[in-house]
Amino acid sequence: MKLEAPAAARNREPIREVLARWLPARGLVIEIASGSGEHAVHFARAFPDLEWQPTDVSPDAFASIDAWRADVALPNLRAPMVLDATTAMWPVARADAIVCINMIHIAPWEATVGLFAGAARILAADGVLVTYGPYARDGVLEPESNVAFDRSLRARNAAWGVRDIRDLRALADEHGMTLAETVAMPANNHSLLFRRR
């Protein structure tokens, strides 16, 4: 059954514009925590020379991704695979880019640690990791809507919450990556580009 995320419909085109500057012309892109699959469909259609590999851990997500795939029948949109960012055993050995949208704040910190560790293992030389979501900056979270969102996340699960860009930069540095660009996005979100050194 196809799931629909209103946020995905709103942010997919601004994210595509950012990805168009950062993704390689050809190669394999791993999408971490693909959710409904709407981003995967949109980006696979937008970048026909890239192989797009959606991943998730949720059976509901798998069903939705498969339903969206059946509707569009894009040759470069692969079947979803199970990928748990917290584990060291990823089902893929190499990728040219990794895209992770709206996972970091809705997951324990261990998932973010695993995301960067996995990126360091599988990204090709000069490969990119692109993340998207709300972030604090140097201990400051704003505007108030993001503060309220962070509070609601932590009320749902104490391990969740909006992360600070400085912590992600430090984590990237530990794994041989550099925060190369930060782009302000609609609805108080940001896209972050990390590149392998």
C-alpha positions in Angstrom: 0.0 0.0 0.0 1.4 3.4 -1.0 2.1 5.7 1.9 2.0 9.5 1.3 4.0 12.0 3.4 2.9 15.6 2.9 6.5 16.8 3.8 7.9 14.7 1.0 5.6 16.3 -1.6 6.7 19.7 -0.3 10.4 19.2 0.0 11.3 16.8 -2.8 11.8 19.5 -5.5 14.0 21.8 -3.3 16.1 18.7 -2.3 16.3 17.7 -6.0 17.7 21.1 -6.9 20.5 20.6 -4.3 21.2 17.1 -5.3 21.6 18.2 -9.0 24.6 20.1 -7.9 26.2 17.4 -5.8 25.4 14.0 -7.2 27.7 12.4 -9.7 26.5 12.1 -13.3 26.4 8.3 -13.1 26.8 5.7 -10.4 24.9 4.2 -7.5 23.1 6.3 -4.9 22.0 4.6 -1.6 19.1 6.3 0.1 19.0 5.6 3.8 15.6 5.4 5.5 13.6 5.8 2.4 10.2 5.8 4.2 7.2 6.0 1.9 9.4 5.8 -1.2 8.2 9.1 -2.7 11.6 10.7 -2.6 13.1 7.6 -4.3 10.6 7.8 -7.1 11.1 11.5 -7.6 14.9 11.4 -7.6 15.1 8.2 -9.8 12.9 10.0 -12.4 15.0 13.2 -12.1 18.4 11.4 -12.4 17.9 8.6 -15.0 21.6 7.9 -15.3 21.9 7.2 -11.6 20.9 3.8 -10.0 18.7 4.7 -7.0 18.8 2.1 -4.2 16.1 2.7 -1.5 16.6 1.2 1.9 14.7 1.0 5.2 14.0 -1.3 8.2 10.2 -1.0 8.3 7.9 -3.5 6.5 5.4 -0.7 6.0 8.1 1.3 4.2 9.0 -1.7 2.0 5.4 -2.2 1.0 5.0 1.5 0.1 8.2 1.6 -1.8 7.2 -1.4 -3.8 3.8 0.0 -4.5 5.3 3.3 -5.8 7.9 1.4 -7.9 5.1 -0.7 -9.5 3.3 2.6 -10.5 6.3 4.2 -12.1 8.3 1.3 -13.5 11.6 3.2 -13.6 14.5 1.1 -14.8 17.0 2.8 -12.5 14.9 2.5 -9.3 15.9 -0.7 -7.5 13.9 -2.9 -5.2 14.2 -1.8 -1.5 16.7 -3.5 0.7 17.0 -3.8 4.5 19.6 -1.5 5.8 19.9 -0.8 9.6 22.3 2.2 9.9 23.2 1.2 13.5 24.8 -2.1 12.3 28.2 -2.5 10.7 26.9 -5.1 8.3 25.4 -3.1 5.4 24.1 -5.1 2.4 26.1 -3.0 -0.1 29.9 -2.8 -0.5 30.3 0.4 -2.5 28.3 3.5 -3.5 29.0 6.8 -5.3 26.7 8.8 -3.0 24.5 8.4 0.0 21.3 10.4 0.7 19.6 10.5 4.1 16.5 12.6 4.4 14.7 13.2 7.8 16.3 10.2 9.6 18.9 11.8 11.9 16.3 13.5 14.3 13.9 10.5 14.3 16.4 7.9 15.3 18.8 7.3 18.2 22.2 8.9 18.0 23.7 5.5 17.3 22.0 5.5 13.9 23.8 8.8 13.0 27.1 7.3 14.2 26.4 4.2 12.1 25.5 6.4 9.1 28.8 8.1 9.1 30.7 4.9 9.8 28.9 3.2 6.9 29.5 6.1 4.6 33.2 6.0 5.4 33.2 2.2 4.5 31.3 2.2 1.3 31.7 5.6 -0.4 33.9 5.9 -3.4 36.8 8.3 -3.3 35.4 11.8 -3.3 31.9 10.3 -2.7 29.3 12.4 -1.0 26.9 12.0 1.9 23.9 14.3 1.8 21.7 14.7 4.8 18.5 16.8 5.2 16.4 17.9 8.1 16.3 20.4 11.0 19.5 21.1 12.8 20.8 23.2 15.7 23.9 25.3 15.1 26.6 25.6 17.8 24.1 24.9 20.6 21.4 27.2 19.2 18.1 25.7 17.9 15.8 28.2 16.2 13.1 29.2 15.3 10.6 28.4 18.1 8.8 25.9 15.8 12.0 23.8 15.7 12.3 24.0 19.5 8.8 22.8 19.8 9.4 20.0 17.2 12.5 18.9 19.2 10.5 18.8 22.4 7.8 16.7 20.7 10.3 14.3 19.3 11.9 13.8 22.8 8.5 13.3 24.3 7.8 10.5 21.9 11.3 8.9 22.3 14.0 10.1 24.6 16.6 8.9 22.2 15.3 11.1 19.4 15.9 14.8 18.9 17.2 17.5 16.6 21.0 17.2 16.3 23.6 19.9 16.3 25.6 20.5 13.1 28.8 20.9 15.1 28.3 17.3 16.4 27.8 16.0 12.9 30.9 17.9 11.7 32.9 16.3 14.5 31.5 12.8 13.7 32.3 13.3 10.0 35.9 14.3 10.9 36.3 11.1 12.9 35.4 9.2 9.8 37.6 11.0 7.3 34.9 13.3 5.9 34.4 17.1 5.7 31.3 19.2 5.9 31.7 20.9 2.6 28.5 22.9 2.3 25.4 23.8 4.3 22.3 25.0 2.4 19.3 26.6 4.1 16.1 24.9 2.9 12.4 25.7 3.2 10.5 25.1 6.5 13.6 25.7 8.7 15.5 22.7 7.4 19.1 22.4 6.0 20.9 20.2 3.5 24.4 19.2 4.6 27.0 17.9 2.1 29.8 15.8 3.6 32.6 14.7 1.3 35.2 12.1 1.8 38.7 13.4 2.1 
